[in-house]
Amino acid sequence: MNIVFLVLVNIFVFISVQAQPTGYIWPTDASPYLTSTFGETRSAHFHAGLDIKTWGKEGYNVFASKSGRIVRVAITSKGYGRTIYMQHPDETYTVYAHLQRFLPLLQSYVDSVRLLNHQFEIDLDVRSKNWFFNQGDVIGYTGSTGIGPPHLHFEIRDKHHRPINALLTNLRIKDTIAPIISSVLVLPMLDSSTIKGSKFPVTFSPSLNVDGSLNLGLIEASGPISIAINEYDKAENVSNKYASYTFTLSSEKGIHFSSTHDSFDFNESETMFIDRIPAYGKSRRSYQTLFFEEPTPVPFYGENINKGVLEPSNDTTLYQIKVSDINNNTTTINFELINRTFDIDSAISQVLDVNEWYWRNDWISLHQNSSTNLKENQFGMIWDAKRNQRLLKSSEHQILVSRIDPSTSHSIRSPDQNLKVHISTSTFFDTTSIGIFTFNREGKPAFSISPHSTPMRKNIYVEYYHAGDLDKNQNYQVFHFDPLREKYTHIPTKIIGKTFHISPNMLGEFHIIPDNEAPIIGDLKIRTTDYGEHRVEIRVSDELSGIDFKKSEIVINGIRGITEYDFEDDFLIYIHPNFNPQKRIRIEVTATDNAGNSRFDVFYR
């Protein structure tokens, strides 16, 4: 690493410690730069802190950002990895995650507890230890445990454990670069709405004005519409993309939508699915919404007119989108909106396959110039009038569509009686429509629960009965299939007779596939870390269902240690304080996948 850079970082940390004794200090000497900011969306939650860049390396000092005592330490296989929770005299908290290791006092205690049951993951309340540290004391070292490349995740929480944006304190980063808006997504909000004559969402690309602002031009639409933006922020000297801090959508009528990433409650993390949506035909939630429909708004949302939904009028109306980062660097984008209908080519009327439908809670666009209202129960063919169930036909499938009221539980059975979906109360944010059907994919049984991108608060329970013959020699499992990425994700599967039982946390397409292959056990490496820990690392892989680290283990010379698993690099890791690699050793490895297949191997070193 560049020596000048290291000197600058150390000077930066020294100044922070000296100049901010009553506030917070920067929690590491790794760098003064970020890889992620507060409030960004993750797979199923908001980002609760700052991710500090460590330039792909581990082992930098982690400091107590404020004086206090360590009250909790945890190690998880995914998520935060090795984590320290500190409580401060003012009852606030700071959190330090993805650590390579704790300071020796902590690490020895945690490992002694883990060795009792040879467990990888642990969550310990250590308030009784009275481990107090002054601001600036080293409490751990940066790493890459949990999920993600090397970095330090740092949080500030209030006394109720609600995370707050750490950059609202005395902590700052250098940033003079305004956010970037790369595209704008315009969405129809009713089955009667159109955008440039289309029932589907339309993406617009902005052009640059002479004054540096952006212009989207004229949006021609009929019926209520909404806006979402593909945006990101940047800062000096790094290539990382961040979420911005504030968002507003306004016109001469006032502020139609506003959002500020300042704080939230972990109980509100589920609303991430409302805040960020995918473009039509995509699976990645890459668009920041400037509207909301659900009765439970995102905690960041503020002033609004009609929840951000826009009504085109016969007179051209000027709107402005404004996006700012926490240093108040701002990007604006203007657009005009007018009510206009188009003559639609009637030849464009073929019903698309169900995976190409544009689903909303209350209606579906089956093709570009036609929508079906699901609230009026006048679509398709009646299946069960008492349960608000009707049949819709796509180009390839017959789909049973049911209205789901979140205030009550529901059980839906497919027309062939083979698929049953149980939905408990409050699974969805609002009343919505769910479509189910069974089919075969390349000769293998499969089923679909649509719409695939519908946000959920709880898991659903699914029973699938396979009416055909099952090969008793095959280990059948259920996998969620993402057709856009062509990616399989294993769903824990229980088979009773010929019925498959699963409890997925997502809707989508599910395939039943045999998984009989045990994990592959590859190269073995014995190494001593730069901080003196001896360990054995064994590469293991299982392409279909993945490694079950809880059922995998390593035994050396008859002594079972702590078996950790690195999801990023596919390593099983043996850790034991008494491990001596200088002696001749026999290493027994058992690797088990999530489908229950195991492989045993022995190595001598």
C-alpha positions as CSV (number, residue, x, y, z in Angstrom):
1,M,0.0,0.0,0.0
2,N,1.2,3.6,-0.7
3,I,3.2,4.9,2.3
4,V,1.9,8.5,1.7
5,F,-1.6,7.2,1.9
6,L,-0.9,5.4,5.2
7,V,0.6,8.5,6.7
8,L,-2.4,10.6,5.6
9,V,-4.8,8.0,7.1
10,N,-2.9,8.0,10.4
11,I,-2.9,11.8,10.5
12,F,-6.7,11.7,9.8
13,V,-7.3,9.3,12.6
14,F,-5.0,11.3,15.0
15,I,-6.8,14.5,14.2
16,S,-10.2,12.8,14.7
17,V,-9.2,11.5,18.1
18,Q,-7.7,14.8,19.3
19,A,-10.4,17.1,17.9
20,Q,-13.5,15.2,18.8
21,P,-13.1,14.0,22.4
22,T,-16.8,14.6,23.2
23,G,-18.2,13.3,20.0
24,Y,-17.4,10.2,17.9
25,I,-14.1,9.4,16.3
26,W,-13.6,7.6,13.0
27,P,-13.7,3.9,14.1
28,T,-10.7,2.6,12.0
29,D,-7.4,3.6,10.6
30,A,-8.1,1.7,7.4
31,S,-9.3,4.7,5.4
32,P,-11.5,7.8,5.6
33,Y,-13.6,6.5,2.7
34,L,-16.9,4.7,2.4
35,T,-18.1,1.8,0.3
36,S,-21.8,2.1,1.4
37,T,-24.0,4.7,3.1
38,F,-26.9,4.7,5.5
39,G,-30.3,3.7,4.3
40,E,-29.3,1.8,1.2
41,T,-31.4,-1.2,0.4
42,R,-30.1,-4.7,0.8
43,S,-31.8,-8.1,-0.1
44,A,-34.4,-7.7,2.6
45,H,-33.5,-4.7,4.8
46,F,-32.2,-1.2,5.0
47,H,-28.5,-0.7,5.5
48,A,-28.2,0.4,9.1
49,G,-24.7,2.0,9.1
50,L,-21.7,3.1,7.2
51,D,-19.4,0.6,5.4
52,I,-15.8,1.9,5.6
53,K,-13.4,1.0,2.8
54,T,-10.3,-1.2,3.7
55,W,-9.0,-1.5,0.2
56,G,-9.5,-5.3,0.0
57,K,-7.3,-5.9,3.0
58,E,-7.9,-7.1,6.6
59,G,-6.4,-6.4,10.0
60,Y,-6.7,-2.7,10.4
61,N,-7.3,-1.4,13.9
62,V,-10.9,-0.9,15.0
63,F,-11.3,1.8,17.7
64,A,-14.0,2.4,20.2
65,S,-15.6,5.4,18.5
66,K,-16.8,6.6,21.9
67,S,-16.0,5.5,25.5
68,G,-18.2,2.8,26.8
69,R,-18.6,-0.9,27.6
70,I,-18.9,-3.9,25.4
71,V,-22.4,-5.4,26.1
72,R,-22.7,-8.0,23.3
73,V,-20.5,-10.0,21.0
74,A,-21.7,-12.2,18.2
75,I,-20.4,-14.4,15.4
76,T,-22.7,-15.3,12.4
77,S,-22.0,-17.2,9.3
78,K,-23.6,-14.6,7.1
79,G,-24.8,-11.1,7.8
80,Y,-22.6,-9.2,10.3
81,G,-20.0,-11.9,10.9
82,R,-17.9,-11.1,14.0
83,T,-19.6,-8.2,15.7
84,I,-19.1,-6.0,18.8
85,Y,-21.8,-4.0,20.4
86,M,-20.8,-1.1,22.7
87,Q,-23.1,0.9,25.0
88,H,-22.1,4.4,26.0
89,P,-22.8,6.5,29.1
90,D,-25.5,8.4,27.3
91,E,-27.2,5.0,26.6
92,T,-26.5,5.1,22.9
93,Y,-24.8,2.2,21.1
94,T,-22.1,1.7,18.5
95,V,-21.8,-1.5,16.4
96,Y,-18.6,-2.8,14.6
97,A,-19.2,-5.7,12.2
98,H,-17.4,-8.0,9.7
99,L,-14.4,-8.1,12.0
100,Q,-11.5,-10.4,11.3
101,R,-11.1,-10.9,15.1
102,F,-11.8,-9.3,18.4
103,L,-9.0,-8.0,20.7
104,P,-7.3,-11.0,22.4
105,L,-9.3,-10.7,25.7
106,L,-12.6,-10.9,23.9
107,Q,-11.5,-13.5,21.3
108,S,-10.2,-15.9,24.0
109,Y,-13.5,-15.7,25.9
110,V,-15.7,-16.2,22.9
111,D,-13.7,-19.1,21.6
112,S,-13.8,-20.8,25.0
113,V,-17.6,-20.6,25.0
114,R,-17.8,-21.8,21.4
115,L,-15.6,-24.8,22.1
116,L,-18.1,-26.1,24.7
117,N,-20.4,-27.1,21.8
118,H,-18.0,-26.8,18.9
119,Q,-20.3,-24.1,17.5
120,F,-19.5,-21.6,14.8
121,E,-22.3,-19.1,15.4
122,I,-22.8,-17.5,18.8
123,D,-24.5,-14.5,20.4
124,L,-23.4,-13.5,23.9
125,D,-24.6,-11.0,26.4
126,V,-21.3,-9.9,28.1
127,R,-22.5,-6.9,30.3
128,S,-21.6,-8.8,33.4
129,K,-17.9,-8.8,32.3
130,N,-17.8,-5.0,32.7
131,W,-15.4,-4.6,29.7
132,F,-15.0,-0.8,29.5
133,F,-13.0,0.9,26.9
134,N,-12.0,4.5,26.4
135,Q,-12.5,6.4,23.2
136,G,-9.7,5.4,20.8
137,D,-8.9,2.1,22.4
138,V,-8.5,-0.8,20.0
139,I,-11.3,-3.3,20.3
140,G,-10.9,-5.4,17.2
141,Y,-9.5,-5.7,13.7
142,T,-11.2,-5.2,10.3
143,G,-12.1,-8.3,8.3
144,S,-14.5,-9.9,5.9
145,T,-16.5,-12.3,8.1
146,G,-20.2,-12.6,7.3
147,I,-21.1,-11.5,3.8
148,G,-19.1,-9.1,1.6
149,P,-15.5,-8.2,0.8
150,P,-13.2,-6.8,3.5
151,H,-14.6,-3.6,5.1
152,L,-15.8,-2.3,8.4
153,H,-19.5,-1.9,9.0
154,F,-20.1,0.8,11.6
155,E,-23.4,1.8,13.2
156,I,-24.6,4.4,15.7
157,R,-27.9,3.5,17.5
158,D,-30.0,5.4,20.0
159,K,-30.9,4.0,23.4
160,H,-33.8,2.0,21.8
161,H,-31.4,0.4,19.3
162,R,-32.8,2.4,16.4
163,P,-30.0,3.0,13.9
164,I,-29.3,6.7,13.0
165,N,-27.3,8.0,10.1
166,A,-23.8,8.4,11.6
167,L,-23.0,11.3,9.2
168,L,-25.6,13.3,11.1
169,T,-23.1,13.4,14.0
170,N,-19.7,15.1,14.0
171,L,-18.4,12.4,11.7
172,R,-17.9,13.5,8.1
173,I,-16.6,12.3,4.7
174,K,-15.1,14.4,1.9
175,D,-17.7,14.6,-0.9
176,T,-18.2,17.4,-3.4
177,I,-19.8,15.2,-6.1
178,A,-23.5,15.5,-6.7
179,P,-25.7,12.3,-7.1
180,I,-26.2,10.9,-10.5
181,I,-29.6,10.0,-12.0
182,S,-29.1,7.6,-14.9
183,S,-32.7,6.9,-15.8
184,V,-36.3,7.5,-14.8
185,L,-39.0,4.8,-14.6
186,V,-42.6,6.0,-15.2
187,L,-45.3,3.5,-13.9
188,P,-49.0,3.3,-14.6
189,M,-51.0,3.3,-11.3
190,L,-54.4,2.1,-12.5
191,D,-55.5,-0.4,-15.1
192,S,-56.8,2.5,-17.1
193,S,-53.5,4.4,-17.1
194,T,-51.1,4.5,-20.1
195,I,-47.7,6.0,-20.7
196,K,-47.0,6.9,-24.4
197,G,-50.0,4.5,-25.1
198,S,-48.5,1.6,-23.2
199,K,-50.0,-0.3,-20.2
200,F,-46.4,-1.2,-19.2
201,P,-43.9,1.0,-17.3
202,V,-41.7,3.1,-19.6
203,T,-38.0,4.1,-19.0
204,F,-36.8,7.6,-19.9
205,S,-33.2,8.8,-20.2
206,P,-32.4,12.4,-19.1
207,S,-30.5,14.9,-21.2
208,L,-28.1,17.5,-19.8
209,N,-29.0,21.2,-19.8
210,V,-26.5,24.0,-20.2
211,D,-26.9,24.9,-16.5
212,G,-25.9,21.4,-15.5
213,S,-29.5,20.3,-14.6
214,L,-31.1,17.4,-16.3
215,N,-34.2,17.4,-18.5
216,L,-36.5,14.4,-19.1
217,G,-38.6,16.2,-21.7
218,L,-42.4,15.7,-22.1
219,I,-44.1,12.7,-20.6
220,E,-47.4,11.9,-22.3
221,A,-49.7,9.8,-20.2
222,S,-53.3,9.2,-19.3
223,G,-54.5,8.3,-15.9
224,P,-52.5,8.3,-12.6
225,I,-48.8,7.6,-12.9
226,S,-45.8,7.4,-10.5
227,I,-42.1,8.0,-10.8
228,A,-39.0,6.0,-9.7
229,I,-35.4,6.8,-10.4
230,N,-32.2,4.9,-10.9
231,E,-29.7,7.0,-9.0
232,Y,-26.5,6.8,-7.0
233,D,-24.1,9.0,-5.2
234,K,-20.3,9.2,-5.4
235,A,-17.4,10.7,-3.5
236,E,-13.8,11.7,-4.2
237,N,-11.1,9.1,-4.6
238,V,-13.3,6.0,-4.7
239,S,-15.4,4.2,-7.4
240,N,-18.1,3.0,-5.0
241,K,-21.7,4.0,-5.6
242,Y,-23.8,5.1,-2.6
243,A,-27.5,5.8,-1.9
244,S,-28.3,9.5,-1.7
245,Y,-29.7,11.2,1.4
246,T,-32.8,13.2,0.4
247,F,-35.3,12.9,-2.5
248,T,-38.1,15.3,-3.4
249,L,-40.6,15.4,-6.3
250,S,-42.3,18.8,-6.6
251,S,-44.4,21.1,-8.8
252,E,-46.0,24.5,-8.4
253,K,-48.6,22.6,-6.3
254,G,-46.1,21.7,-3.7
255,I,-44.1,18.7,-2.6
256,H,-45.6,15.5,-4.1
257,F,-43.0,13.2,-2.4
258,S,-40.1,13.5,0.0
259,S,-37.7,11.1,1.7
260,T,-34.8,11.6,4.0
261,H,-32.4,8.8,5.1
262,D,-31.9,9.8,8.7
263,S,-33.1,6.9,11.0
264,F,-35.4,3.9,11.2
265,D,-36.5,1.1,13.5
266,F,-35.4,-2.5,12.7
267,N,-39.1,-3.5,12.9
268,E,-39.6,-1.3,9.8
269,S,-36.8,-2.9,7.7
270,E,-39.4,-4.9,5.8
271,T,-40.6,-1.7,4.1
272,M,-37.4,-1.8,2.0
273,F,-39.5,-3.7,-0.6
274,I,-41.8,-0.6,-0.9
275,D,-38.9,1.8,-1.2
276,R,-37.0,0.1,-4.0
277,I,-38.5,-1.7,-7.0
278,P,-37.3,-3.5,-10.2
279,A,-37.9,-2.2,-13.7
280,Y,-40.4,-4.2,-15.7
281,G,-38.8,-7.5,-16.8
282,K,-36.0,-7.3,-14.2
283,S,-35.4,-8.9,-10.8
284,R,-33.0,-6.4,-9.3
285,R,-34.6,-3.7,-7.2
286,S,-32.6,-0.8,-8.7
287,Y,-35.2,2.0,-8.8
288,Q,-35.8,4.3,-5.9
289,T,-39.5,5.0,-5.6
290,L,-40.8,8.6,-5.4
291,F,-44.3,7.4,-4.4
292,F,-46.0,4.9,-2.2
293,E,-49.2,2.9,-2.3
294,E,-49.1,0.7,0.8
295,P,-50.8,1.6,4.1
296,T,-47.4,1.2,5.8
297,P,-45.1,4.0,4.5
298,V,-41.3,3.7,4.7
299,P,-39.9,5.4,7.8
300,F,-37.8,7.8,5.7
301,Y,-40.9,9.3,3.9
302,G,-42.1,12.8,4.8
303,E,-44.2,15.5,3.1
304,N,-46.3,14.4,0.2
305,I,-49.3,15.1,-2.0
306,N,-51.4,12.0,-2.8
307,K,-48.5,9.8,-1.8
308,G,-46.5,10.9,-4.8
309,V,-49.0,9.7,-7.4
310,L,-49.3,12.2,-10.3
311,E,-52.5,13.1,-12.3
312,P,-51.7,14.3,-15.8
313,S,-53.9,17.3,-16.9
314,N,-54.7,18.8,-20.2
315,D,-52.3,21.6,-19.5
316,T,-48.6,20.9,-19.4
317,T,-47.3,20.8,-15.8
318,L,-43.7,21.2,-14.9
319,Y,-42.2,18.9,-12.2
320,Q,-38.8,18.7,-10.6
321,I,-36.9,15.8,-9.0
322,K,-34.2,16.8,-6.6
323,V,-31.7,14.4,-5.1
324,S,-29.1,15.4,-2.5
325,D,-26.3,13.7,-0.6
326,I,-25.7,14.4,3.1
327,N,-23.1,17.2,2.1
328,N,-26.0,18.9,0.2
329,N,-24.5,18.2,-3.2
330,T,-27.6,18.3,-5.4
331,T,-28.8,17.1,-8.8
332,T,-32.1,18.3,-10.3
333,I,-34.1,16.8,-13.1
334,N,-37.1,18.5,-14.7
335,F,-39.9,17.0,-16.8
336,E,-43.2,18.1,-18.1
337,L,-46.4,16.0,-17.9
338,I,-49.5,16.2,-20.0
339,N,-52.6,14.1,-20.4
340,R,-52.6,12.4,-23.8
341,T,-54.0,9.2,-25.2
342,F,-52.7,7.3,-28.2
343,D,-54.3,5.1,-30.8
344,I,-53.0,1.6,-30.1
345,D,-52.3,-0.8,-32.8
346,S,-55.0,-3.5,-32.2
347,A,-52.6,-6.1,-33.7
348,I,-50.6,-5.9,-30.5
349,S,-53.0,-8.0,-28.5
350,Q,-51.6,-11.4,-28.0
351,V,-51.6,-12.4,-24.4
352,L,-48.1,-12.8,-23.1
353,D,-46.8,-15.6,-21.0
354,V,-47.4,-15.1,-17.2
355,N,-43.8,-14.3,-16.5
356,E,-44.1,-11.3,-18.9
357,W,-47.3,-9.9,-17.3
358,Y,-47.0,-6.6,-15.5
359,W,-48.6,-7.3,-12.1
360,R,-50.0,-4.7,-9.7
361,N,-51.9,-5.4,-6.5
362,D,-55.3,-4.8,-8.2
363,W,-54.7,-5.4,-11.9
364,I,-52.6,-7.1,-14.5
365,S,-51.4,-5.9,-17.9
366,L,-51.5,-9.0,-20.1
367,H,-50.1,-7.2,-23.1
368,Q,-49.2,-3.7,-24.1
369,N,-52.7,-2.4,-24.8
370,S,-54.9,-4.3,-22.4
371,S,-55.2,-4.5,-18.6
372,T,-57.4,-6.7,-16.4
373,N,-58.9,-5.3,-13.2
374,L,-58.6,-7.8,-10.4
375,K,-60.8,-6.0,-7.9
376,E,-64.0,-6.1,-9.9
377,N,-64.1,-10.0,-10.1
378,Q,-65.2,-9.7,-13.7
379,F,-62.1,-11.2,-15.3
380,G,-61.4,-14.6,-16.7
381,M,-63.6,-17.5,-15.6
382,I,-65.1,-18.0,-12.1
383,W,-63.5,-20.8,-10.2
384,D,-64.6,-20.2,-6.6
385,A,-66.9,-17.2,-6.2
386,K,-66.9,-17.4,-2.4
387,R,-63.1,-17.2,-2.2
388,N,-62.8,-14.6,-5.0
389,Q,-60.9,-17.0,-7.2
390,R,-61.0,-16.9,-11.0
391,L,-59.0,-18.5,-13.8
392,L,-56.9,-16.5,-16.2
393,K,-55.2,-18.0,-19.3
394,S,-51.8,-16.9,-20.5
395,S,-50.2,-18.0,-23.7
396,E,-49.0,-21.3,-22.0
397,H,-50.7,-21.7,-18.7
398,Q,-54.0,-21.5,-16.8
399,I,-53.5,-19.5,-13.7
400,L,-55.8,-19.4,-10.6
401,V,-55.9,-15.9,-9.3
402,S,-57.0,-15.2,-5.7
403,R,-57.6,-11.9,-3.9
404,I,-55.6,-11.9,-0.6
405,D,-56.8,-9.7,2.3
406,P,-53.9,-9.4,4.7
407,S,-56.3,-9.2,7.7
408,T,-57.3,-12.8,7.3
409,S,-55.4,-16.1,6.5
410,H,-55.9,-17.9,3.2
411,S,-55.4,-21.3,1.7
412,I,-55.3,-21.6,-2.1
413,R,-55.4,-24.8,-4.0
414,S,-54.5,-25.1,-7.7
415,P,-57.1,-26.3,-10.2
416,D,-55.4,-29.7,-10.5
417,Q,-55.4,-29.9,-6.6
418,N,-51.7,-30.6,-6.5
419,L,-50.5,-27.2,-5.1
420,K,-51.7,-25.7,-1.9
421,V,-50.5,-22.3,-0.7
422,H,-51.1,-21.2,2.9
423,I,-50.9,-17.5,3.6
424,S,-51.1,-16.2,7.2
425,T,-52.4,-12.8,8.3
426,S,-50.3,-9.8,7.6
427,T,-48.1,-11.6,5.1
428,F,-48.6,-8.9,2.6
429,F,-48.6,-5.1,3.1
430,D,-52.0,-4.6,1.4
431,T,-54.7,-6.5,-0.3
432,T,-53.2,-8.1,-3.4
433,S,-53.8,-10.8,-6.0
434,I,-51.8,-14.0,-6.2
435,G,-51.7,-16.3,-9.2
436,I,-50.7,-20.0,-8.9
437,F,-50.3,-22.8,-11.4
438,T,-48.3,-26.1,-11.8
439,F,-46.3,-27.1,-14.9
440,N,-43.3,-29.1,-16.0
441,R,-39.9,-27.7,-16.8
442,E,-37.8,-29.9,-19.0
443,G,-39.6,-33.0,-17.7
444,K,-39.3,-31.9,-14.0
445,P,-42.3,-30.9,-11.9
446,A,-42.6,-27.2,-11.1
447,F,-45.0,-24.6,-9.8
448,S,-45.3,-20.8,-9.8
449,I,-46.6,-18.3,-7.4
450,S,-47.0,-14.8,-8.9
451,P,-46.3,-11.9,-9.0
452,H,-42.7,-12.8,-8.3
453,S,-41.6,-9.4,-7.0
454,T,-44.4,-9.0,-4.4
455,P,-43.0,-7.9,-1.1
456,M,-43.7,-10.2,1.9
457,R,-43.6,-9.7,5.7
458,K,-43.7,-13.4,6.5
459,N,-42.9,-16.7,4.9
460,I,-45.7,-18.6,3.2
461,Y,-46.2,-22.4,3.6
462,V,-46.5,-24.5,0.5
463,E,-47.5,-28.1,-0.1
464,Y,-46.9,-29.7,-3.5
465,Y,-48.3,-33.1,-4.2
466,H,-46.5,-34.9,-7.1
467,A,-49.1,-37.1,-8.8
468,G,-46.6,-39.0,-10.9
469,D,-44.1,-41.6,-9.9
470,L,-41.0,-40.5,-8.0
471,D,-37.7,-42.4,-8.2
472,K,-37.0,-43.6,-4.7
473,N,-33.3,-43.5,-5.4
474,Q,-33.4,-39.8,-6.1
475,N,-33.0,-37.1,-3.4
476,Y,-35.6,-34.6,-4.6
477,Q,-35.4,-31.0,-3.3
478,V,-37.3,-27.8,-4.1
479,F,-35.4,-24.9,-5.6
480,H,-36.4,-21.3,-6.3
481,F,-35.5,-20.4,-9.9
482,D,-34.7,-16.9,-11.1
483,P,-35.3,-17.1,-14.9
484,L,-33.6,-13.7,-15.5
485,R,-30.3,-14.8,-13.8
486,E,-30.8,-18.5,-14.5
487,K,-30.0,-19.1,-10.8
488,Y,-31.2,-21.7,-8.4
489,T,-31.6,-21.2,-4.6
490,H,-32.3,-24.2,-2.4
491,I,-35.4,-24.1,-0.2
492,P,-35.3,-26.4,2.9
493,T,-37.5,-29.3,1.8
494,K,-39.5,-31.9,3.8
495,I,-41.1,-34.8,1.9
496,I,-44.0,-36.7,3.4
497,G,-45.1,-39.5,1.1
498,K,-45.4,-37.7,-2.3
499,T,-46.0,-34.3,-0.8
500,F,-43.2,-31.6,-0.7
501,H,-43.4,-29.1,2.1
502,I,-41.5,-25.8,2.0
503,S,-41.8,-22.4,3.7
504,P,-40.2,-19.8,1.3
505,N,-39.7,-16.2,2.0
506,M,-40.4,-15.2,-1.5
507,L,-42.8,-15.8,-4.3
508,G,-41.6,-17.0,-7.7
509,E,-41.0,-20.1,-9.8
510,F,-40.1,-23.3,-7.9
511,H,-38.6,-26.5,-9.5
512,I,-38.3,-29.9,-8.0
513,I,-34.9,-31.3,-8.9
514,P,-33.0,-34.4,-7.6
515,D,-29.8,-33.6,-5.7
516,N,-27.7,-36.7,-5.1
517,E,-24.3,-35.3,-5.4
518,A,-22.3,-34.9,-2.2
519,P,-20.0,-31.8,-1.8
520,I,-16.6,-31.8,-3.5
521,I,-13.7,-31.6,-1.0
522,G,-10.8,-29.9,-2.6
523,D,-7.4,-28.4,-1.6
524,L,-6.3,-28.3,2.0
525,K,-4.1,-25.6,3.4
526,I,-2.5,-25.3,6.8
527,R,-1.5,-21.7,7.6
528,T,-0.5,-19.4,10.4
529,T,-2.1,-16.0,10.3
530,D,-0.1,-12.8,10.7
531,Y,-1.6,-12.5,14.2
532,G,-0.3,-16.0,15.2
533,E,-3.4,-18.2,14.9
534,H,-3.0,-21.7,13.4
535,R,-5.8,-22.9,11.2
536,V,-6.7,-25.4,8.6
537,E,-8.6,-24.3,5.5
538,I,-10.3,-26.8,3.2
539,R,-12.0,-25.8,0.0
540,V,-15.4,-27.4,-0.4
541,S,-18.1,-26.8,-3.0
542,D,-21.6,-27.8,-3.9
543,E,-23.1,-26.0,-6.9
544,L,-26.8,-26.9,-6.4
545,S,-27.9,-26.8,-2.8
546,G,-24.8,-25.3,-1.1
547,I,-22.9,-26.3,2.1
548,D,-24.6,-26.9,5.4
549,F,-21.8,-25.8,7.8
550,K,-23.8,-26.9,10.9
551,K,-23.6,-30.5,9.7
552,S,-20.0,-30.3,8.5
553,E,-17.0,-30.8,10.7
554,I,-13.2,-31.1,10.9
555,V,-11.4,-33.4,13.4
556,I,-7.6,-33.3,13.8
557,N,-5.9,-36.1,15.7
558,G,-9.2,-37.0,17.2
559,I,-9.8,-33.5,18.5
560,R,-12.9,-31.7,17.1
561,G,-12.5,-27.9,16.9
562,I,-14.7,-25.1,15.8
563,T,-15.6,-25.5,12.2
564,E,-16.3,-22.2,10.5
565,Y,-17.4,-21.7,6.9
566,D,-16.5,-18.9,4.6
567,F,-19.4,-18.4,2.1
568,E,-17.4,-16.0,-0.1
569,D,-14.4,-18.3,-0.7
570,D,-16.0,-21.8,-0.1
571,F,-13.7,-22.8,2.8
572,L,-14.3,-24.9,5.8
573,I,-12.0,-23.6,8.6
574,Y,-10.7,-25.5,11.6
575,I,-10.0,-23.4,14.7
576,H,-8.7,-24.6,18.0
577,P,-6.5,-22.7,20.5
578,N,-4.3,-25.9,21.1
579,F,-3.8,-26.8,17.5
580,N,-0.1,-27.4,16.7
581,P,0.6,-27.7,13.0
582,Q,4.2,-28.8,13.7
583,K,3.2,-32.3,14.7
584,R,2.2,-35.0,12.2
585,I,-1.6,-34.8,11.9
586,R,-4.6,-36.7,10.7
587,I,-7.3,-34.5,9.4
588,E,-10.8,-35.9,9.0
589,V,-13.3,-33.8,7.0
590,T,-17.0,-34.3,6.7
591,A,-18.7,-31.9,4.3
592,T,-22.5,-31.9,4.1
593,D,-24.8,-30.0,1.7
594,N,-28.2,-28.5,2.3
595,A,-29.9,-31.5,0.6
596,G,-28.3,-33.9,3.2
597,N,-25.6,-35.4,1.0
598,S,-22.3,-35.9,2.8
599,R,-18.7,-36.7,1.9
600,F,-15.9,-37.9,4.2
601,D,-12.2,-37.6,3.5
602,V,-9.0,-38.0,5.4
603,F,-5.8,-36.1,4.9
604,Y,-2.3,-36.6,6.5
605,R,0.2,-33.8,7.0
